[in-house]
Amino acid sequence: MSKPIVINTWPWKNPTLGAWEVLKSNGSLLDAVVKGCTIAEEDRSITTVGWGGSPAENGETALDALLMDGPTHNVGAVGSLKRVKNAIAVARHVLENTQHTFLVGEDATRFAIDMGFKEEDLRSEESILQWKEWKNNKCQPNFWKNVWPNSTESCGPYKPLINQLYSNHEINEAGKLDINNHDTIGMIAINKDGDIVAGTSSNGATFKITGRVGDSPITGSGAYVDNDIGAAVATGDGDIMMRFLPSYQAVENMRHGMSPTEAAVDALRRIVKYYKKFEGALVVVNKQGDYGASCYGWNFQYSVVNEKLMVPTIVDVFPFA
């Protein structure tokens, strides 16, 4: 038995520790996961989570987050949240103060303000500079395809190509900027009773088309919990991952007898069958607190702590063959 446990994507020990301290002081699982994800959101060295990073093509930063409560199977999520910094906390209000699952865009911002959150600019000096340099580089790379003017050579506004015979930008490299264009925090916490909560937070793909929502706030893609079985969280190319619901698939794989690592590998193989250049990873935990992970297209690390480890520990994961 490895309960209680906190585990999250990437080698980010401070979020792991923050959530663990909440659990060890008899705080709730929701408090623990919100605390851990909030630490990541407020850490400006983690540029892919929270405010001040990953500008969209209009220069704004928008946030995605999800919180899933295993005991109730309830979910709260926000997508393309603008001008409110603490996305995971807003997701908690969706979970606890509405009968809905997912709020998006300007209406999610309005909801957050009604819940008492402060409206403020999510840009930073760094993100503004990053965006200006991108504009000066003819908006390269970007996420457009089959448009005119040619999106590989100039900025928009774009119009769709009438004749697809002359399509362009068929394989866009925007999502291949580097590993730092994918770093969602996905966190799972399990208490001594085996109850489970998972959460995610991300500011999405850098230079994304305005209005794009990633996989992080989508139930079954960014995260999934079945309180009888376990949980999974994902990081990577969200536009592809959401087409397969890999977190849900991994949990279902465990239901049918796979170990956490086997479950993660199988879920990612289903993606790689169609997308050979895919980059992503899954972290998977069963109800007993046994954990594993898998990745494809990159090397991956995650952070974990339980009673045996006592302190957050980084685990290296290498792509499966």
C-alpha positions in Angstrom: 0.0 0.0 0.0 1.3 3.4 -1.0 -1.4 5.7 0.4 -1.6 8.6 0.9 0.1 9.8 -2.2 0.6 12.9 -4.3 1.9 12.7 -7.8 2.2 15.3 -10.6 3.5 15.7 -14.1 7.0 17.2 -14.6 9.9 17.6 -12.1 8.0 20.2 -10.0 8.6 19.4 -6.4 7.1 22.5 -4.8 3.6 21.7 -6.0 4.0 18.1 -4.9 5.2 19.3 -1.5 2.4 21.8 -1.1 -0.3 19.3 -1.7 1.4 16.7 0.5 1.6 19.1 3.4 -2.2 19.7 3.1 -2.8 16.0 3.2 -0.5 15.4 6.1 -2.3 18.1 8.1 -5.6 16.4 7.6 -6.7 18.8 4.9 -9.1 17.7 2.2 -8.1 16.2 -1.1 -9.7 19.1 -2.9 -7.7 21.5 -0.8 -4.5 19.5 -1.5 -4.8 19.5 -5.3 -5.9 23.1 -5.5 -2.9 24.1 -3.3 -0.5 22.1 -5.4 -1.8 23.5 -8.7 -1.9 27.0 -7.3 1.8 26.8 -6.4 2.5 25.9 -10.0 0.3 28.7 -11.3 2.1 31.3 -9.2 5.6 30.1 -9.9 6.9 32.2 -12.8 9.7 29.8 -13.5 7.0 27.5 -14.8 6.0 29.5 -17.8 3.5 27.0 -19.2 1.2 27.2 -16.2 -0.6 30.3 -14.9 -0.4 33.9 -15.9 2.5 35.6 -17.8 3.4 32.8 -20.3 2.3 31.2 -23.5 0.7 34.1 -25.3 -1.9 33.4 -27.9 -1.6 34.9 -31.4 -3.4 38.1 -30.1 -0.8 38.4 -27.3 -3.1 37.5 -24.5 -2.6 34.7 -22.0 -5.6 32.5 -21.4 -5.9 29.7 -18.8 -7.4 26.2 -18.7 -8.0 24.1 -15.6 -9.9 21.1 -14.3 -10.7 19.6 -10.9 -12.3 16.1 -10.6 -13.6 14.8 -7.3 -13.5 11.0 -7.2 -16.0 10.3 -4.3 -18.7 12.3 -6.0 -17.6 12.0 -9.7 -18.1 15.7 -9.9 -16.1 18.0 -12.2 -15.5 21.7 -12.4 -13.5 23.2 -15.3 -12.7 26.4 -17.1 -11.3 27.0 -20.6 -9.8 30.0 -22.2 -10.2 31.9 -19.0 -9.0 35.5 -19.4 -7.9 38.2 -17.0 -8.2 36.0 -13.9 -5.0 34.4 -12.5 -6.0 31.4 -10.3 -7.6 29.1 -12.8 -7.7 26.0 -10.6 -9.5 27.9 -7.9 -12.1 29.1 -10.4 -12.6 25.5 -11.5 -13.3 24.6 -7.9 -16.1 27.2 -7.8 -17.6 25.7 -10.9 -17.5 22.3 -9.1 -18.8 23.5 -5.8 -21.1 26.4 -6.8 -22.8 25.4 -10.0 -24.5 22.4 -11.5 -22.3 22.7 -14.6 -19.1 21.0 -15.6 -17.3 23.5 -17.9 -17.3 27.2 -18.4 -15.3 29.0 -21.1 -14.1 32.3 -22.4 -15.4 35.7 -21.4 -18.4 34.1 -19.6 -16.0 32.1 -17.4 -14.2 35.3 -16.6 -17.5 37.0 -15.7 -18.3 34.0 -13.5 -15.0 34.2 -11.7 -15.5 37.9 -11.0 -18.9 37.1 -9.6 -17.2 34.6 -7.3 -14.9 37.3 -6.0 -11.8 36.9 -8.1 -9.9 40.0 -9.2 -9.8 40.9 -12.9 -6.2 41.7 -14.0 -3.8 41.5 -17.0 -2.4 38.0 -17.4 0.4 39.2 -19.6 4.0 39.7 -18.3 6.9 41.6 -19.7 8.4 38.3 -20.9 5.2 37.2 -22.7 4.8 40.6 -24.3 8.4 40.5 -25.6 7.9 36.9 -26.8 4.8 37.9 -28.7 6.4 40.9 -30.3 9.3 38.8 -31.5 6.9 36.3 -32.9 5.1 39.0 -34.8 8.3 40.4 -36.1 9.2 36.9 -37.4 6.1 36.8 -39.6 4.1 35.0 -37.0 6.2 31.9 -37.3 5.4 29.2 -36.2 1.6 29.1 -35.9 -1.3 26.7 -36.0 -3.0 27.7 -39.2 -3.3 25.5 -42.4 -5.0 25.6 -45.8 -5.4 29.4 -45.7 -4.5 32.5 -47.7 -2.1 34.3 -47.4 0.3 31.4 -46.9 0.5 31.0 -43.1 4.1 29.7 -43.4 5.2 33.0 -44.8 3.1 35.7 -43.2 0.8 36.8 -40.5 -3.0 37.0 -41.0 -5.8 37.8 -41.1 -6.3 34.6 -43.1 -9.1 33.3 -45.4 -9.7 29.7 -46.3 -8.2 28.4 -49.5 -10.9 27.7 -52.1 -8.9 25.1 -53.9 -7.4 22.5 -51.4 -5.2 21.2 -54.2 -2.9 24.1 -53.3 -3.1 23.6 -49.5 -0.3 24.8 -47.3 1.0 24.3 -43.8 -0.3 20.8 -43.8 2.0 19.8 -41.0 2.6 22.8 -38.7 5.6 22.9 -36.4 4.0 25.3 -33.9 3.4 22.4 -31.5 7.0 21.3 -31.9 8.6 24.4 -30.6 10.1 22.6 -27.7 9.1 20.6 -24.7 8.1 23.8 -22.9 5.1 24.2 -25.2 3.4 21.3 -23.6 4.0 21.5 -19.8 0.6 21.1 -18.2 0.6 20.4 -14.5 -1.6 17.3 -13.8 -1.9 16.3 -10.2 -3.4 13.3 -8.4 -3.9 13.0 -4.7 -5.1 9.9 -2.8 -5.8 9.9 0.9 -5.4 7.0 3.4 -9.0 5.9 2.7 -8.3 5.5 -1.0 -10.4 8.5 -2.1 -9.0 10.3 -5.1 -8.9 13.8 -6.6 -7.2 15.0 -9.7 -6.6 18.5 -11.1 -4.9 20.2 -14.1 -3.8 23.7 -14.9 -2.2 25.1 -18.1 -1.9 28.3 -20.1 -2.1 26.3 -23.3 0.0 26.2 -26.5 2.2 29.2 -27.2 0.8 31.3 -30.2 -2.4 29.3 -30.2 -5.3 30.6 -32.3 -7.4 32.8 -30.0 -10.2 30.8 -28.4 -8.4 27.5 -28.6 -9.0 25.3 -25.5 -6.5 22.5 -24.9 -7.1 19.0 -23.4 -6.3 20.0 -19.8 -9.8 21.0 -18.8 -11.5 18.2 -20.7 -12.7 15.3 -18.5 -11.1 12.1 -19.6 -8.3 13.8 -21.6 -6.4 16.1 -19.2 -7.5 14.1 -16.2 -9.8 11.4 -15.1 -10.8 9.7 -11.8 -12.8 6.6 -11.0 -12.8 6.4 -7.3 -13.1 2.6 -7.4 -10.2 2.1 -9.8 -7.7 5.0 -9.9 -6.8 8.1 -11.8 -4.7 9.4 -14.7 -3.4 12.8 -15.8 -1.9 13.8 -19.2 0.5 16.3 -20.6 1.6 16.8 -24.2 0.0 17.8 -27.5 -3.5 18.5 -26.3 -5.1 19.0 -29.7 -4.3 15.4 -30.5 -4.8 13.9 -27.0 -8.3 15.2 -26.6 -9.3 13.1 -29.7 -8.5 9.9 -27.7 -9.4 10.7 -24.1 -6.2 9.0 -22.9 -6.7 9.6 -19.2 -10.1 7.9 -19.3 -8.6 5.0 -21.4 -5.8 4.5 -18.9 -8.2 4.2 -16.0 -10.4 1.8 -17.9 -7.3 -0.3 -18.8 -6.6 -0.6 -15.0 -10.3 -1.7 -14.5 -9.5 -4.6 -16.9 -6.4 -5.7 -15.0 -3.5 -3.6 -16.4 -0.9 -2.1 -14.1 -0.6 1.7 -14.1 2.4 1.6 -16.4 0.8 -0.9 -18.8 -2.4 1.2 -18.8 -0.4 4.3 -19.7 1.5 2.6 -22.5 -1.6 1.2 -24.0 -3.5 4.5 -23.9 -0.6 6.3 -25.7 -0.2 3.5 -28.3 -3.7 4.2 -29.4 -2.6 7.8 -30.2 0.7 6.8 -31.9 -1.2 4.5 -34.3 -2.5 7.6 -36.0 0.0 10.3 -35.1 3.6 9.1 -35.4 5.1 12.5 -34.5 3.0 12.8 -31.3 4.5 14.0 -28.1 2.9 13.3 -24.8 2.9 11.5 -21.4 0.5 10.0 -18.9 0.9 9.5 -15.2 -1.4 6.8 -13.8 -2.2 5.7 -10.2 -4.4 2.9 -9.0 -6.6 3.1 -5.9 -4.0 1.3 -3.8 -1.5 4.0 -4.6 0.6 2.0 -7.0 1.8 4.4 -9.8 3.4 4.4 -13.2 3.8 6.5 -16.3 4.6 6.4 -20.0 5.7 8.9 -22.6 6.2 9.1 -26.4 8.2 11.6 -28.5 10.2 13.0 -25.6 11.8 12.0 -22.3 9.6 12.8 -19.3 9.8 13.3 -15.6 7.2 13.3 -12.8 7.3 14.1 -9.1 5.8 11.9 -6.4 5.6 11.6 -2.6 4.1 9.0 -0.3 4.7 7.7 3.2 7.6 5.6 2.0 9.4 8.3 0.1 8.6 11.1 2.7 9.9 13.8 0.3 9.0 14.7 -3.3 11.0 12.5 -5.6 11.7 12.9 -9.3 11.2 9.8 -11.5 12.6 9.6 -15.1 10.5 8.1 -17.9 11.7 7.2 -21.3 9.7 6.7 -24.5 8.3 3.2 -25.2 9.4 1.5 -28.3 
